[in-house]
Amino acid sequence: MRKILNMSRNQHSKGKGKTSGRGNANSKTNTFAKGNAPVKKKAKSTNKPSNSDEIRLNKYIANSGICSRREADENIAIGLVTVNGKVIVEMGYKVKRTDDVRFDGQRIAPEPPVYVLLNKPKGFATTTAEGKGRTVMDLVANATNANIKPIGRLGRNSLGLLLFTNDDTIVQKFTNSKNGVARLFQVELDKNLKFEDLKKIQSGFKIEGKLVAVEEVSYIQNESKNLVGIKIKNTGNTILRTIFDHLNYDIVKIDCVAIGHLTKKDIPRGHWKHLTEQEVNTLKML
């Protein structure tokens, strides 16, 4: 554990990670890793009423990568496609991106799966909601046109790795309460962590009748005792504040330095990268 934590601390590489403002050249949105979130331009009015959130069912299926539009029509006609639990055989039927569309019983997405890893800076809320000031969605706006969302959350003033995807299977893997995916945090406290308190965290303890447990915890090698490495499988980081508040410590800084096998190597703060095929495959096997 000491070796892992020490390595994670030194993974602040100055590689060529992509900036939030320098992504897909075809993107219509300009974003910034620092500063105010960009003001969204109002869409031009049109005399033809339409719902931009709707897409033809055959296109939805084709975009998922399963088959071509023509083949999608054939599969729709023979009743292999359901929308929100109802078999659809109508040609030209339109669906919303939020609908539950299934092909031969398996849920599909209207676009190929995308995986984006962000090294989150301080001052950005982890939310997809509008009206929350600067959010992590501003930072990855140029990463893809796919409808990606963050898995779990980091507090507005927390730092570190945050994974975005449109892959429901991966989302479920992270949110599985029994298995989950471990995340490694470096936590800076306002004072040195007493050894007896470290042992309490290692052993697990109850707060208001609920067991509070972590995967691993240790001091960080060659650092002061107010820096602690702690590994959890929760999708949020509230548990960290719960633990240290209970033990009468104030958290100065929270930094997620690893998600499973994924680290911050070559991703400067405020930058993002697309996961490689190998990284995705390893993530699916966790």
C-alpha positions in Angstrom: 0.0 0.0 0.0 2.9 2.4 0.9 4.5 1.8 -2.5 1.2 2.4 -4.3 0.5 5.6 -2.4 4.0 7.0 -3.0 3.8 6.3 -6.7 0.3 7.9 -6.9 1.7 11.1 -5.3 4.3 11.5 -8.0 2.1 11.0 -11.0 1.6 14.7 -11.7 3.2 14.4 -15.2 3.5 17.4 -17.6 2.4 15.3 -20.5 0.4 16.4 -23.5 -3.1 15.9 -22.1 -5.8 17.7 -23.9 -7.1 21.0 -22.6 -10.8 21.6 -22.0 -10.6 24.4 -24.6 -8.7 22.4 -27.2 -10.7 19.4 -28.2 -12.6 18.4 -31.2 -12.1 21.0 -34.0 -15.7 20.4 -35.1 -17.1 21.2 -31.7 -19.4 24.2 -31.5 -18.6 25.0 -27.8 -15.6 26.8 -26.4 -14.8 25.9 -22.8 -12.0 26.9 -20.4 -10.2 25.0 -17.7 -10.2 28.2 -15.6 -12.4 31.2 -15.4 -16.1 31.6 -15.8 -18.2 29.0 -17.7 -18.9 30.1 -21.2 -22.2 31.8 -22.0 -24.3 29.6 -24.2 -25.6 31.1 -27.4 -29.3 31.0 -28.1 -30.3 28.7 -30.9 -31.6 30.4 -34.0 -35.3 30.4 -34.4 -37.0 28.4 -37.0 -40.4 28.3 -38.5 -40.4 24.5 -38.5 -41.3 23.0 -35.2 -39.1 20.1 -34.1 -37.8 18.3 -31.1 -34.0 18.2 -31.2 -34.0 15.6 -28.4 -35.8 13.1 -30.7 -34.2 10.7 -33.1 -35.5 8.1 -35.6 -35.4 4.6 -34.1 -33.4 3.2 -37.0 -30.8 5.9 -36.7 -30.7 5.4 -32.9 -29.9 1.7 -33.5 -27.4 2.4 -36.3 -25.6 4.9 -34.1 -25.1 2.3 -31.4 -23.0 0.4 -33.9 -25.2 -2.8 -34.0 -26.2 -2.6 -37.6 -27.0 -0.3 -40.5 -30.2 1.7 -40.8 -31.6 -0.6 -43.4 -30.9 -3.6 -41.2 -32.3 -1.8 -38.3 -35.6 -1.3 -40.2 -35.7 -5.0 -40.9 -35.1 -5.9 -37.2 -37.8 -3.4 -36.2 -40.3 -4.9 -38.6 -39.8 -8.4 -37.1 -40.3 -7.2 -33.5 -36.8 -7.3 -32.2 -36.8 -3.8 -30.8 -38.6 -2.4 -27.8 -38.9 1.1 -26.5 -39.7 1.6 -22.8 -40.9 -2.1 -22.7 -43.2 -1.9 -25.7 -42.4 -3.7 -29.0 -42.2 -1.1 -31.9 -42.8 -2.2 -35.5 -43.6 1.3 -36.9 -41.2 2.7 -39.5 -40.0 6.2 -38.8 -40.8 5.9 -35.1 -39.0 8.6 -33.1 -37.4 8.1 -29.6 -35.7 10.3 -27.1 -32.2 9.7 -26.0 -33.4 9.1 -22.5 -35.8 6.3 -23.6 -35.0 2.6 -22.7 -34.3 1.1 -26.2 -33.5 -2.6 -26.3 -32.4 -4.7 -29.2 -33.1 -8.4 -28.8 -33.5 -7.8 -25.0 -30.2 -5.9 -24.6 -30.3 -2.1 -23.8 -28.5 0.0 -26.3 -27.2 3.6 -26.4 -27.8 6.0 -29.4 -24.0 6.4 -29.8 -20.9 4.3 -29.4 -19.5 4.1 -25.9 -17.1 7.0 -24.9 -14.8 7.1 -21.9 -13.2 10.4 -20.8 -10.9 10.8 -17.8 -10.7 14.3 -16.3 -8.1 15.6 -13.8 -10.6 18.0 -12.0 -9.3 21.3 -10.7 -10.7 23.1 -7.7 -13.9 25.2 -8.0 -16.0 23.1 -10.4 -19.2 21.3 -9.3 -19.7 17.7 -10.3 -23.2 18.0 -11.8 -24.9 18.0 -15.2 -27.5 20.5 -13.9 -27.5 24.0 -15.3 -27.5 27.1 -13.0 -24.8 25.7 -10.7 -22.0 28.0 -11.8 -18.8 26.3 -13.2 -19.2 22.6 -13.6 -17.1 19.6 -14.7 -19.3 19.5 -17.9 -17.8 22.8 -19.0 -14.3 21.2 -18.8 -15.2 18.2 -21.0 -17.5 19.9 -23.4 -15.1 19.6 -26.3 -14.1 16.0 -25.6 -17.0 14.4 -27.5 -20.5 15.0 -28.9 -21.7 11.9 -27.0 -24.0 12.3 -24.0 -21.5 11.5 -21.3 -22.0 12.0 -17.6 -19.6 11.8 -14.6 -19.6 8.6 -12.6 -20.0 9.6 -8.9 -18.8 13.0 -7.7 -16.1 15.1 -6.3 -16.9 18.1 -4.2 -16.5 21.5 -5.7 -13.3 22.1 -3.9 -12.0 18.5 -4.3 -9.4 17.6 -6.9 -8.4 14.7 -9.0 -9.7 12.0 -11.3 -13.3 11.9 -12.5 -14.5 9.4 -15.2 -17.2 10.3 -17.7 -19.0 7.8 -19.9 -22.3 7.0 -21.7 -21.7 3.3 -21.0 -24.4 2.1 -18.6 -22.5 -1.2 -17.9 -19.5 0.7 -16.6 -21.7 3.0 -14.5 -23.4 0.0 -12.9 -20.0 -1.5 -12.2 -19.0 1.7 -10.2 -22.3 2.0 -8.4 -22.5 -1.7 -7.4 -22.5 -1.5 -3.6 -20.8 -4.9 -3.1 -18.1 -4.8 -5.8 -17.6 -1.3 -7.1 -14.4 0.2 -8.4 -11.8 1.3 -5.9 -10.6 4.9 -5.9 -7.4 6.1 -4.2 -7.4 9.5 -2.5 -4.7 11.6 -1.0 -6.1 13.5 2.0 -4.4 16.4 3.7 -5.5 17.0 7.3 -5.2 20.1 9.5 -3.0 18.1 11.9 -1.1 14.8 12.1 -3.3 11.7 12.1 -2.8 9.8 15.4 -1.7 6.2 15.0 -4.6 5.0 17.1 -7.0 6.9 14.8 -5.3 5.3 11.8 -6.0 1.9 13.3 -9.6 2.8 14.0 -10.1 3.7 10.3 -8.4 0.4 9.2 -10.6 -1.7 11.5 -13.8 0.2 10.7 -16.2 1.7 13.2 -19.8 2.7 13.6 -21.3 6.1 13.4 -24.9 6.4 14.4 -25.2 2.6 14.2 -23.8 2.4 10.6 -20.5 0.7 9.9 -18.0 3.0 8.3 -15.3 1.0 6.5 -12.6 1.7 3.8 -10.6 -0.6 1.6 -7.2 0.6 2.7 -5.6 3.5 4.6 -2.0 4.4 5.5 0.4 7.2 6.0 2.2 8.3 2.8 5.8 7.3 2.7 8.4 10.0 3.4 5.6 12.6 4.1 4.3 14.2 7.2 1.6 12.3 9.2 -1.1 14.8 8.1 -1.0 13.3 4.6 -3.0 10.1 4.3 -3.7 7.7 1.5 -7.1 6.1 1.7 -8.9 3.8 -0.8 -12.7 3.5 -1.0 -15.3 2.1 -3.4 -17.9 4.7 -2.7 -18.8 6.8 -5.8 -18.7 10.0 -3.8 -16.2 11.3 -1.2 -18.6 12.3 1.5 -17.5 9.2 3.5 -14.0 10.8 3.9 -15.4 13.9 5.6 -17.7 11.7 7.7 -14.7 9.7 8.9 -12.4 12.6 9.8 -15.2 14.8 11.2 -16.0 12.0 13.6 -12.3 11.8 14.6 -12.1 15.6 15.1 -9.9 16.4 12.1 -10.5 19.0 9.4 -9.8 18.2 5.8 -7.6 20.7 4.1 -7.4 19.0 0.7 -8.9 15.9 -1.1 -7.3 14.6 -4.3 -8.4 11.5 -6.1 -5.1 10.2 -7.5 -6.3 6.8 -9.0 -9.5 5.1 -10.2 -8.8 1.4 -10.3 -5.7 1.1 -12.6 -6.2 4.7 -14.0 -3.9 7.4 -12.9 -3.2 11.1 -13.5 -0.2 10.3 -15.7 0.0 12.7 -18.7 -3.2 14.5 -17.5 -2.4 18.0 -16.1 -4.9 19.6 -13.8 -7.9 20.8 -15.7 -7.2 18.6 -18.7 -8.8 15.3 -20.0 -8.0 12.4 -22.2 -9.9 9.6 -23.9 -9.2 6.1 -22.4 -7.3 3.8 -24.7 -8.9 0.5 -25.7 -6.6 -1.4 -23.3 -7.6 0.9 -20.4 -11.3 0.3 -21.2 -10.9 -3.4 -21.4 -9.0 -3.5 -18.1 -11.7 -1.3 -16.5 -14.4 -3.8 -17.6 -12.5 -6.7 -16.0 -12.2 -5.0 -12.6 
